[in-house]
Structures are given as structure tokens and as C-alpha cells.
């Protein structure tokens, strides 16, 4: 079984591990150490390698008015940067702890560091006055007690005041009483009755010692004057007085009045008031017992005071009353917002939850006056995320869009719970960096143009235009033709596009009889990496001009002549058949052929073709005219005299 010592050691190890895991370090250092004194090995305790201290942006932040600690960049040690006087920092506190914070910006982590300032015995007990005077009636009974001034030692614990000693006369001894707060109150005890006629004065030495090693001491000389009898001590109206005052009470205000009465007459019945311990905050009127304020109160520094007021009559008898003054909080401190870390720029495609700033907030007031609520102003894509202790992260709630908002002024507002509420704010200026997330967009869905044929090479056809919503190089648009062919030739030999302006030029003269229409695609591409692009169709219509004279098409003319010959052959065949029939019927031979063929009918047929014949090739017309002058539209009525009549042979 483990003993008590082993279990205590185990609990200590577990506690240290728990504190390290939750971002808290504890060290202790004696007061009055010189600058640069070692406090603790922060790098080792947090498991940080020395090169990481600078890479991760590690630094120490003190929240007090004075910077007492720093982080040694080469060793990772926490060292002092100022001489620390415990008595000055923690005059009224038993355990003196200075707090600072270690910020690791690279990891967005905060570690609290508590450094306990250990007391050293650097102060000896001292009395406010080293020459004391006491007046005691000769009628005072043995055992009577008379309060003595207390010594003051600003050290703490064993190094503070521990004991008193009295020497010098057998008539007196020393008694030490414990006060309400555990402090020691020396009292002069009358051990033997006094006889003024025997000795009117008694000389004593009071020594105060602390518990240091070696011990320090302070002394005061006491001269006791023996007086006539005074058998009544002053009596306060209350054993304890209390007062509650706000921290903003004006200087010079009367906080409370004490009253003590003495049943004696004359000098023995006159009461004067005094504070047993001097203070620079309050003033006691020794005649009236009024307590006034000497300087402004601050609840955040001290929230209460205890005073011991002594009422002493003219014969040396006294009484003590306790005064408790409670300081109440007033909402006199606005929240303090400190920007510990912030980004100056963020990419628009940064994921949701990206941290853009780290802030610390504190309010020195208490209660509702010290409760702080933080919020962001406006409808913006950011939110506050509570971090360690009183730290807040400002994070994105979605991806940003630079094309909609290119920069933000994120205002963080902190308001306390006071009435009226006090507020403060901090502004994070944030630029949104562009990402190539927009392709070029053409001004029109499609383009078309008409170009007269026989154009000059290099003529401007039209201009396409595209815009890109991105910024900088990502928004720079360049144009080019998509590959294609026209009548077997590359498209680029017919037209070209200017890369910067989008102007489309004809590289050659077009001929409507060869090319009537050209369809092509123009691509617009931005300068991003990778680049984004879009396409648009362009239709180029070639307009005809009257640049060709009419022409007789030989193939058509021959066809028409062949038709006439076929018709003539059919007529001759008919004529021969009729002639043969006539011969069989006794008709005369040698009749002219025209009489049977029907010359007038042939003429009429031929004349029907004596009009314009339209031969259409695409959009142009050629004319072929058959007139009486150019075409034989009649057959001779009879053969010439020197020629025999035409006869057809038998079939």
C-alpha cells in the first residue's frame, strides 16, 4: 500500500498534468530578484522546440500596468524584466500572484501563467514613533492594561511581525492580544502598584521581532508618567461601526461619526480619538470622531477597509471600537477590447470557420457591471467564437465573394451589464483577395454581321466584347478563334480576332459565288491559373454584288435544239404515214411536205419559244432569247426550183 507521501506526490503530478493540458502554467519566484532572473522553462513545460518559438509567433502579454515578465527567445525561459517588490504589489493580499498570458499565434492558442511572488525578509518591524509617552494614574490597579502602538512589518508570513518584548522596569509587564484579524496587539500591563511620590516616571523599551532567519527587530522607547487617579474609561456608543460607500464618493466626504463618553470630570473626562494604525485613505477628527475620505476609492483595487479607533481620556484610560467600511462597485470602467491578432487579407475561397482575428476583453468592474457581452455590428459573414477564458475569435461563416464585397471593416462591440451600459469597440480591417472563380461573359449571346463581297483584306467585320467580374490578372480577357475550316481551308486563313480588343477582321476578299456564309466560334479566356473561358458563336453573311455579266449556257442550248430535231422527226414520220395512205387511196405524188406537216403549226410552236428563257443559277439570271432572226421558226413552203422535193424512204 502506498503511504501518505507517495499519494501526495501522485496527486501533485496529476494536478500539474491537468493544468498543462488546460493551458495553465504555475511558477514561483522570490521578490527583489534582479532583472533577467529565471522564473520557469516555458518551452520545456509546453513541449515547444526552441526554433518553433519564433516561427509560431510566441509572445508574453501582461494585463497589468507594468510588464514584469518576458520570454527569452534563445532559451525559452520565462524571465523577469523588472525588480518585483511584493510589499508594493500585494500589500493587503496573503498570496501574491502575478498573471500573464502566453500567445502562440501560429496555433491560435493562449496559455495562462501564474507566477507566485514569494516573500523575502527584506523589511524589519518598525514603530511609527520611536519615542512613546504613556500617562497612568497612580490609582490604577495592578493588572490594568494600556494599549501600546503596534509595530508594522510589510513582509508576509514568517517574515512579518511575530513577537514583542518589554524591558526596563519591574512595575510593568507585556501582554499580547490577538486582534479580530489575527494581528498582535501589545499591551502594557501594570504588574505592581504605582506610587507617584516614589517615582513619577518609568522608562521602558519595547522590541518587535519578525520570524525571518536571521530575525529583524525594531524598538521604541516608552516613558510612563504617573498621574493622579482616573477611574472611568471612555465608552463608545457602539462596539462596531459599519458604513457602505460607493467607490465614486467625493473626496472630503464624511463617511461616519464615532461617539465615546467618559463619566469622569475635568481633564479625566475629556475624550480624544485616534487611529491605531495610520492610513492615507481616511482622516479621523480627534475632537469630533468624524471619519472623512482623503482620496478616491477604487473598488477594483480594494473593496473594504477595517479601522481601529481609540478613545482616550485625559487620565490615560481608553477604549477601542472597530470600524468596517465596505466599498461598493460603480460602473466606472468600460470594457477593454484588445486586438491580440488579426489578418489583414483573406482569400475569397477561404473555408467557413477561418479565423481572421483574436481579441481579449475584460471589465474591471464586478457583478453585472463586469459582465461583458460581445457582438458584431452589421449583417456580415462573420461571427464571434468564444475561445479560452476571455478571448474571442472572429471567424467566417461562409465563403466570401470579392465580386460582391471587396473589403470589410469588422466592428466588434463590447458592452457591460451596468445601467447605463458602458461600451467599447474595436475594428478589424480586412481585404478580400480575388480568386479566379468567374469566367468571361460576352455582352451578347450570339453575334452576326453582313459583309459585302469583294471586301478589302483586313477589313473590320465586327467586335465581340466579354467582361470578367474578377480582379487584376484574373479579369484580363484575351480572345482567340476556335479551330475550323472553310471550303477545306483553315478558318484562320479567312478571319482573325485581335486578342486584346476582340475585333474580328477579314483576312481575304470574299466571293459570294464561292462562300455565302461563314460560321465560327470566338473564345474569351481570362488570365487566371487555371484560366476560365467561354465561347460565343459568330455568323458572317456574305452579301452579293452585281459583279458578273450574263453568259449563254451551252449545255441548255444544245438540249433545246435536240428537242426541236425530235419534234421535226415526229412530224416527218407522220407526214410519211399520211403520204403512204394517200398513195393507197389514189392520191397524187409529189405534193410538198409542208402541206402535210402543218407549217403553220410548227411556226406557232417555234414562236412559243421566241420569248426570254430564264436560266437561274443561285441568285443571278442569264437570258437566252430565241428570235425570228436568230432561229429558223418556219420551214420553206416548197423546195427551191433546183432541188427535188424531199422524200422519205420506206420504212
Residue, then its C-alpha position, 0 to 999 in steps of 0.5 A: x500500500x502506498x503511504x501518505x507521501x507517495x499519494x501526495x506526490x501522485x496527486x501533485x503530478x496529476x494536478x500539474x498534468x491537468x493544468x498543462x493540458x488546460x493551458x495553465x502554467x504555475x511558477x514561483x519566484x522570490x521578490x527583489x530578484x534582479x532583472x533577467x532572473x529565471x522564473x520557469x522553462x516555458x518551452x520545456x513545460x509546453x513541449x515547444x522546440x526552441x526554433x518553433x518559438x519564433x516561427x509560431x509567433x510566441x509572445x508574453x502579454x501582461x494585463x497589468x500596468x507594468x510588464x514584469x515578465x518576458x520570454x527569452x527567445x534563445x532559451x525559452x525561459x520565462x524571465x523577469x524584466x523588472x525588480x518585483x517588490x511584493x510589499x508594493x504589489x500585494x500589500x493587503x493580499x496573503x498570496x501574491x500572484x502575478x498573471x500573464x498570458x502566453x500567445x502562440x499565434x501560429x496555433x491560435x492558442x493562449x496559455x495562462x501563467x501564474x507566477x507566485x511572488x514569494x516573500x523575502x525578509x527584506x523589511x524589519x518591524x518598525x514603530x511609527x514613533x520611536x519615542x512613546x509617552x504613556x500617562x497612568x494614574x497612580x490609582x490604577x490597579x495592578x493588572x490594568x492594561x494600556x494599549x501600546x502602538x503596534x509595530x508594522x512589518x510589510x513582509x508576509x508570513x514568517x517574515x512579518x511581525x511575530x513577537x514583542x518584548x518589554x524591558x526596563x522596569x519591574x512595575x510593568x509587564x507585556x501582554x499580547x492580544x490577538x486582534x479580530x484579524x489575527x494581528x498582535x496587539x501589545x499591551x502594557x500591563x501594570x504588574x505592581x502598584x504605582x506610587x507617584x511620590x516614589x517615582x513619577x516616571x518609568x522608562x521602558x523599551x519595547x522590541x518587535x521581532x519578525x520570524x525571518x532567519x536571521x530575525x529583524x527587530x525594531x524598538x521604541x522607547x516608552x516613558x510612563x508618567x504617573x498621574x493622579x487617579x482616573x477611574x472611568x474609561x471612555x465608552x463608545x456608543x457602539x462596539x462596531x461601526x459599519x458604513x457602505x460607500x460607493x467607490x465614486x464618493x467625493x473626496x472630503x466626504x464624511x463617511x461616519x461619526x464615532x461617539x465615546x463618553x467618559x463619566x469622569x470630570x475635568x481633564x479625566x473626562x475629556x475624550x480624544x480619538x485616534x487611529x491605531x494604525x495610520x492610513x492615507x485613505x481616511x482622516x479621523x477628527x480627534x475632537x469630533x470622531x468624524x471619519x472623512x475620505x482623503x482620496x478616491x476609492x477604487x473598488x477594483x483595487x480594494x473593496x473594504x477597509x477595517x479601522x481601529x479607533x481609540x478613545x482616550x481620556x485625559x487620565x490615560x484610560x481608553x477604549x477601542x471600537x472597530x470600524x468596517x467600511x465596505x466599498x461598493x462597485x460603480x460602473x466606472x470602467x468600460x470594457x477593454x477590447x484588445x486586438x491580440x491578432x488579426x489578418x489583414x487579407x483573406x482569400x475569397x475561397x477561404x473555408x467557413x470557420x477561418x479565423x481572421x482575428x483574436x481579441x481579449x476583453x475584460x471589465x474591471x468592474x464586478x457583478x453585472x457591471x463586469x459582465x461583458x457581452x460581445x457582438x458584431x455590428x452589421x449583417x456580415x459573414x462573420x461571427x464571434x467564437x468564444x475561445x479560452x477564458x476571455x478571448x474571442x475569435x472572429x471567424x467566417x461563416x461562409x465563403x466570401x465573394x470579392x465580386x460582391x464585397x471587396x473589403x470589410x471593416x469588422x466592428x466588434x462591440x463590447x458592452x457591460x451589464x451596468x445601467x447605463x451600459x458602458x461600451x467599447x469597440x474595436x475594428x478589424x480591417x480586412x481585404x478580400x483577395x480575388x480568386x479566379x472563380x468567374x469566367x468571361x461573359x460576352x455582352x451578347x449571346x450570339x453575334x452576326x454581321x453582313x459583309x459585302x463581297x469583294x471586301x478589302x483584306x483586313x477589313x473590320x467585320x465586327x467586335x465581340x466584347x466579354x467582361x470578367x467580374x474578377x480582379x487584376x490578372x484574373x479579369x484580363x480577357x484575351x480572345x482567340x478563334x476556335x479551330x475550323x475550316x472553310x471550303x477545306x481551308x483553315x478558318x484562320x486563313x479567312x478571319x482573325x480576332x485581335x486578342x486584346x480588343x476582340x475585333x474580328x477582321x477579314x483576312x481575304x476578299x470574299x466571293x459570294x459565288x464561292x462562300x455565302x456564309x461563314x460560321x465560327x466560334x470566338x473564345x474569351x479566356x481570362x488570365x487566371x491559373x487555371x484560366x476560365x473561358x467561354x465561347x460565343x458563336x459568330x455568323x458572317x453573311x456574305x452579301x452579293x454584288x452585281x459583279x458578273x455579266x450574263x453568259x449563254x449556257x451551252x449545255x441548255x442550248x444544245x438540249x433545246x435544239x435536240x428537242x426541236x430535231x425530235x419534234x421535226x422527226x415526229x412530224x416527218x414520220x407522220x407526214x410519211x404515214x399520211x403520204x403512204x395512205x394517200x398513195x393507197x387511196x389514189x392520191x397524187x405524188x409529189x405534193x410538198x411536205x409542208x402541206x402535210x406537216x402543218x407549217x403553220x403549226x410548227x411556226x406557232x410552236x417555234x414562236x412559243x419559244x421566241x420569248x426570254x428563257x430564264x436560266x437561274x443559277x443561285x441568285x443571278x439570271x442569264x437570258x437566252x432569247x430565241x428570235x425570228x432572226x436568230x432561229x429558223x421558226x418556219x420551214x420553206x413552203x416548197x423546195x427551191x426550183x433546183x432541188x427535188x422535193x424531199x422524200x422519205x424512204x420506206x420504212 
